């Protein structure tokens, strides 16, 4: 398999919608569950290795016991199964951090990685991490994630075409997405991807 075509495949894949990624997973009898980043990772791993990706599991210590009720307290552990990105939790974090708090992808990623490591954080630890990361990102903005193809495209397009209308933006987005979608279809057809 040609490295440049695999690289292009990886670049094009995020332009597909979640439903389209799930269809690719079905085609190769891969699991269709999970978030868009998980589906992307699963497909890329399969294309590169011919094997299904084994996602990291959340450690037992990071999971809430059945029937547990969330406890919003600085020293309480954030546990999978009871933690929610809801209004009540957001208001609690605003008390800990300040009115500038909002839910972020970097916050969710950090919590998930701690769960997988078997080191569930407390709400206070999360608040400290979030504040530090927020300050860093005030100095230097982080690049959008690859799976955010729409946001990345819109930012690039508006930078080059600041006067573009909404219609122009959407027209160009649909054309760009169509090109990437076609590349993925051709790539998958021309490369024999079989489950090992």
C-alpha positions in Angstrom: 0.0 0.0 0.0 1.4 3.3 -1.1 2.3 5.6 1.9 1.1 8.8 0.2 -2.3 7.3 -0.7 -2.7 6.1 2.9 -1.8 9.6 4.2 -4.3 11.1 1.8 -6.9 8.5 3.0 -6.2 9.6 6.6 -6.7 13.2 5.7 -9.9 12.6 3.7 -11.6 10.2 6.1 -12.6 12.9 8.7 -14.7 14.6 6.0 -17.1 11.8 6.2 -20.1 11.9 8.5 -20.4 9.5 11.4 -23.1 7.4 9.6 -20.8 7.0 6.6 -17.9 5.9 8.8 -20.2 3.3 10.4 -21.1 2.0 7.0 -17.4 1.5 6.3 -17.0 -0.4 9.6 -20.0 -2.6 8.7 -18.4 -3.4 5.3 -15.3 -4.8 7.1 -17.3 -6.3 10.0 -15.8 -3.9 12.5 -17.6 -2.5 15.5 -19.9 0.4 14.6 -20.2 1.8 18.1 -18.4 4.8 19.5 -17.7 8.5 18.7 -16.4 9.8 15.4 -12.8 9.9 16.6 -13.1 6.2 17.7 -14.6 5.2 14.4 -11.8 7.1 12.5 -9.1 5.4 14.7 -10.7 2.0 14.1 -10.9 2.3 10.3 -7.3 3.7 10.0 -5.9 1.0 12.2 -7.7 -1.7 10.1 -6.5 -0.2 6.8 -2.9 -0.1 8.1 -2.8 -3.5 9.9 -5.8 -5.6 8.6 -6.8 -6.1 12.3 -9.5 -4.6 14.4 -8.3 -1.9 16.8 -8.7 -2.8 20.4 -9.7 0.4 22.2 -8.3 1.1 25.6 -10.8 0.1 28.3 -11.8 2.2 31.2 -10.3 0.7 34.4 -12.8 -0.7 36.9 -11.6 1.8 39.5 -12.8 4.6 37.2 -16.3 3.3 36.9 -19.2 4.2 39.2 -21.0 1.4 40.9 -24.4 0.6 39.6 -27.0 3.0 41.1 -24.4 5.5 42.3 -25.6 9.1 42.5 -23.1 11.8 41.3 -21.6 13.9 44.1 -20.6 17.4 43.1 -17.9 18.2 45.6 -14.3 19.3 45.0 -12.9 16.1 46.5 -15.4 13.7 44.8 -14.0 11.5 42.1 -15.2 12.0 38.5 -16.4 8.5 37.6 -17.6 7.0 34.3 -21.3 6.3 34.6 -22.3 9.2 36.7 -20.3 12.1 35.3 -22.3 14.4 32.9 -21.6 17.4 30.9 -24.9 19.0 31.9 -26.0 22.3 33.3 -25.7 21.3 36.9 -22.1 20.2 36.4 -21.3 23.3 34.4 -22.6 25.6 37.1 -20.6 23.6 39.7 -17.4 24.1 37.6 -18.2 27.8 37.3 -18.1 28.0 41.1 -14.8 26.2 41.2 -13.1 27.9 38.2 -15.1 31.1 37.4 -17.6 32.4 34.9 -15.2 31.7 32.0 -15.6 27.9 32.4 -17.1 26.0 29.5 -17.0 22.3 28.5 -14.1 21.6 26.1 -12.8 18.8 24.1 -9.4 18.9 25.9 -11.3 18.5 29.2 -13.2 15.5 28.0 -10.1 13.9 26.5 -8.2 14.4 29.8 -10.9 12.8 31.9 -11.1 9.8 29.5 -7.3 9.3 29.6 -7.4 9.4 33.4 -10.2 6.8 33.4 -8.2 4.5 31.2 -5.1 4.9 33.4 -7.2 3.9 36.4 -6.6 7.3 38.0 -10.0 9.0 38.1 -9.5 12.7 38.9 -11.4 14.7 41.5 -13.5 17.7 40.5 -10.8 19.9 42.0 -8.0 18.2 40.0 -10.1 18.7 36.8 -10.7 22.4 37.7 -6.9 22.9 38.2 -6.0 21.2 34.9 -8.7 23.1 33.0 -7.6 26.5 34.3 -3.9 25.8 33.5 -4.8 24.6 30.0 -7.2 27.5 29.4 -4.3 30.0 30.3 -2.0 28.2 27.9 -4.5 28.4 25.1 -5.0 32.1 25.7 -1.3 32.5 24.9 -1.3 30.1 21.9 -4.5 28.7 20.4 -4.6 25.0 19.9 -5.1 23.6 16.4 -8.5 22.1 15.8 -8.5 18.3 15.8 -8.3 16.4 12.5 -11.8 14.9 13.0 -13.2 18.5 13.0 -12.9 18.6 9.2 -15.8 21.1 8.9 -14.3 23.6 11.4 -10.8 23.3 9.9 -12.1 23.8 6.4 -14.2 26.9 7.4 -11.3 28.5 9.2 -8.9 28.0 6.2 -11.5 29.2 3.7 -12.5 32.3 5.6 -8.8 33.2 6.1 -8.3 33.1 2.4 -11.8 34.5 1.5 -12.8 36.9 4.4 -15.7 38.4 2.4 -17.3 35.1 1.4 -21.0 34.7 1.9 -22.6 31.9 3.7 -23.8 30.4 0.4 -20.2 30.4 -0.9 -18.9 28.8 2.2 -21.4 26.0 2.1 -21.0 25.5 -1.6 -17.2 25.2 -1.2 -17.6 22.9 1.8 -19.9 20.5 -0.1 -17.5 20.4 -3.0 -14.5 19.8 -0.8 -16.4 17.1 1.2 -17.4 15.5 -2.0 -13.8 15.3 -3.2 -12.7 13.6 0.0 -15.7 11.3 0.1 -14.9 10.2 -3.5 -11.2 9.6 -2.6 -12.2 7.4 0.3 -14.5 5.3 -1.9 -11.9 4.8 -4.6 -9.2 4.1 -2.0 -11.3 1.4 -0.3 -12.3 -0.1 -3.6 -8.7 -0.3 -4.9 -7.1 -1.6 -1.8 -8.1 -5.0 -0.6 -8.9 -4.5 3.0 -9.6 -7.8 4.6 -10.0 -8.7 8.2 -7.1 -10.8 9.4 
